[in-house]
Amino acid sequence: MIPLTGITVKKLLMERKELGMSDSIGSKEFATKFGCRQAKVTEWCRKGMIPGANQDSPGSPWHIPKDAVPPITEKRGRISR
């Protein structure tokens, strides 16, 4: 087995993403998928309301799991938009 270096791992992950095999989506795609605003999705991510959402560093795009769903509000029991 060949040991993987940081550069090799990064290259493999980039190739995987280019092939559409990423296991996460961005806030814009999430917003489109569920019919809500991108700003609201970003707010949910910042507040920790979407489990598994993360950023590489502050100010970078959010990575949201493909199987994540929008949070339900207690006020009306539905997606807040």
MODA-V333503 format. One line per field, one symbol per residue. ss: DSSP state (H for helix, E for strand, C for the rest). phi: phi as a letter, one per 20 degrees, with the letter a starting at -180 (. if undefined). A space follows every 50 residues. Layout:
BEGIN
ss->???
phi->???
END
This chain:
BEGIN
ss->CCCCCHHHHHHHHHHHHHCCCCCEECHHHHHHHHCCCHHHHHHHHHCCCC CCCEECCCCCCEEEECCCCCCECCCCCCECC
phi->.efeegffffffffffffemdfeccefffffffdmceffffffgfgemed gnfbcfbgnefeddggefcffeefgcmbfec
END
